[in-house]
């Protein structure tokens, strides 16, 4: 019998996804059941290789990696090489991973793994478009009750969107999938731009990571150095926002964040506001909360915690 919390990681690496993976894969609190790639920051052909590279770098060849959905449920895939580089994880030393991609489709893995679990036991982390879980819920609605909670990076409320004036990238890419997940009836914690823009990297943070000396730590520093260039120029800041690790950091150290129960709805129809997250922060609609919305974070403690955990890699 183990006290570890079973978790499935669903992502589209992405430099910030990479740090999320490194944080989760060496967490003694977590039992990572598998990593599922989605098309998002870059196409699926690249994100599944990135997942295998990162899992192998973390020394976790015991963790299976699956390729999920190539693109959104309805819309054509919109990618972000302009932020993440052609590979998605530019800034890292590349190699051909020996860790194989599993033959099973990532959506079928999610369905089978959840069906085999006891009720309300498996935690989901989604740091890309929510296509894989949405498709799994469409194919097998019975799996919802197996999910303990879902930690999502996505959305924006008080903070403006980062791909349109009102939409955050992950939601914009597949708003129909986000709509399905937000209505699934399971506990959700959502980390949008309101909170991730409060954990901007800096040369000091990159230097602290680099000084740790391990291959993983130096790779983190290299990726953040690359990743920060686009957002530093965009936001007139020293670096970029470290979006995706907020999900796992909250799972491991929830007191880093402030969250509020809110009703959150996704706009799927409007050409003007596609992918907008309508966060009812002040309860003006009277609709019951369907998620916890993260709105604040202790930046210094967040980075101290992240660097401490990355420091455990040798």
Secondary structure, DSSP 8 states (H G I E B T S, - for coil): ----EEEEEEE---HHHHHHHHHHHT-TTEEEEEEEE-SSSS-HHHHHHHHHHHHHHTT-TTS-EEE--SS-SSS-----HHHH-SSSSTTS-----SS-B-SS-HHHHHHHHHHTS-TT-EEEEE-S-SHHHHHHHHH-GGGGGGEEEEEEE---SSS--SSSSSB-HHHHHTHHHHHHHHTS-S-EEEE-HHHHTTSB--HHHHHHHHHH-SHHHHHHHHHHHHHHHHHHHHHTSSS-B--THHHHHHHH-GGGEEEEEEEEEE--S-TTTTTBEEEETT--S-----EEEEEEE-HHHHHHHHHHHHTT--
